[in-house]
């Protein structure tokens, strides 16, 4: 009986630790690192969504980005979800949100202190409102500063 109990505890602990290792990590990223990240795969299409945990339209469209990332996983598509929440909210708001929503795409928290500087570097036409999405494939770029439906997201992705 003791062996079964010990075995059960060991299996439970192994499962708990292995599941934890699969949970989404939210990494801090600055604008230079983000731009380097998007240069890595010249033959890759990047869909970069800027969002926040407090933004209702952002939260509404996140499942569409998840769906796009999952459905076109076999193609050279990388979906990056970049939170613009304050850095101080990483562990108290962003990480719990990402876990609760079970986000599978790569999630980053933008680690910048000057919003106007990173806004201008992402796209000079960006007013700073979110949600906002940047589509990049090679030298082609398209920036959209509004909420997107899945159909709009798919159309923009396919256009590149």
Buried (B, 14 or more C-beta within 10 A) or exposed (E): EEEEEEEEEEEEEEEEEEEEEEEBEBEEBBBEBBEEBBEEEEEBBBBBBBBBBEBEBBBEBBEBBBBBBEEBEEEEBBBBBBBBBBEEBBEEBBBEBBEEBEBBBBBBBBBBEEEEEBBBBBBEEBEBEBBBBBBBBEEEBBBBBEBBEBEBBBEBBEEB
